[in-house]
Amino acid sequence: MIHTNIQTLTIHLTQTTTQKIGTLAIREKKIYFEYDKDFLKTGIELSPYKLPLKAGLFRCDDTTFDGLWGLFNDSLPDGWGRLLMDRHLMRLGVNPHSLSPLDRLAYVGSHAMGALSYEPEQEVENSIDTIVLDDLAESSAEILKGSSEALLDELLTLNGSSAGARPKVLVQISDDQKQIIHGRQKLQKGFNHWMVKFASSMDSHEIGAIEFAYSLMAREAGLQMPQTTLLEGKKGRYFSIKRFDRVGDKRVHMHSVAGLTHSDFRFPTLDYDDLLALTLHLTKNVQEVEKVFRLACFNLFTHNRDDHAKNFSFVMDERGIWSFSPVYDVTFSNGPRGEHSTMYMGEGKNPTTKHLLELAKKHSIKKAPTLIEQVKSAVSKWREFAKIADISKKTTLSIEKIIDNTNSHNK
């Protein structure tokens, strides 16, 4: 039975070593936090804007994440992962609405994305030895439809704290990509940590191939894209991306823009103007700003409109130095009401190169014309990438038409 009504959690940061960060507590539905006195001496700012490093007791009066700081909310699953957790709880006779954010963090324990872990940890039994992607994909579809709960617990343990609406699992894949094993174990020799995505009920059966083609296009466009592949099953092909929050078995601290700024990613309130300003302030590095600008260009020219605040993140090394994370969740998408989730100088519906140049001028990005042309050149090769991913002609042309229509306004 899951432990509920947890009153306090001890939080650790595991990078080169494991350090106690501090303690979370809940009293009368209000959440409090206090940094450990030894961690205060490190000078490491894990969440500088909403939970700055200083002595004393913090109380979270922000309701964006159910009264939890964004630093810790980034450790919780949403969408698909929350659905699995809630279904699991109901099967145990526990009302999911009775759980506090601390109860849910205990369930994540030491298996959060990034480098944070939480104690006491609610242990989850791992009853799956062999990973069969087709079976997991089929079970995911049935769970989404509400018609079956087969492999629910297995999918829950494989999900970790990954976010997003699409079903996904965290696994280890061998270097030759012929073996897939459970991700919740010490990294095995010859393996690396990966995330594998499945289609949701609303997705085309080619969704994985499309995202793979976009990953190739992103790399061609000069974006920092983790290694990707398409895993072949008997019943489908599954997009897979190497986790950038793991380097071998070493954990990397990551923080989404939504978590850093307490922005509700479900509402399109972010502008690339804000994102570039945030990047410079956090990283103090103009090259990081250029990386974000390049991504802004790519999202515009490729019609990736699901560019919300949780799809941008920063990573921090063991010295406390921040950088913009490798890109993820870049694929063809329409966004809310057909608009970009993140605006371009106030324009979300029909941003153009003019808006990109205005953005570049405001942030002193002198290389903007070159960056724009590099991205455009990569996007012009869409058919090549679609062919590599073996996307059907109909889908290839359909996406090409929308990309061409988008870019016809960007001459």
Summary of the structure (lengths in Angstrom):
residues: 411
radius of gyration: 21.2
end to end distance: 60.4
largest distance: 60.9
contacts: 1339
relative contact order: 0.10
helix: 36%
strand: 20%
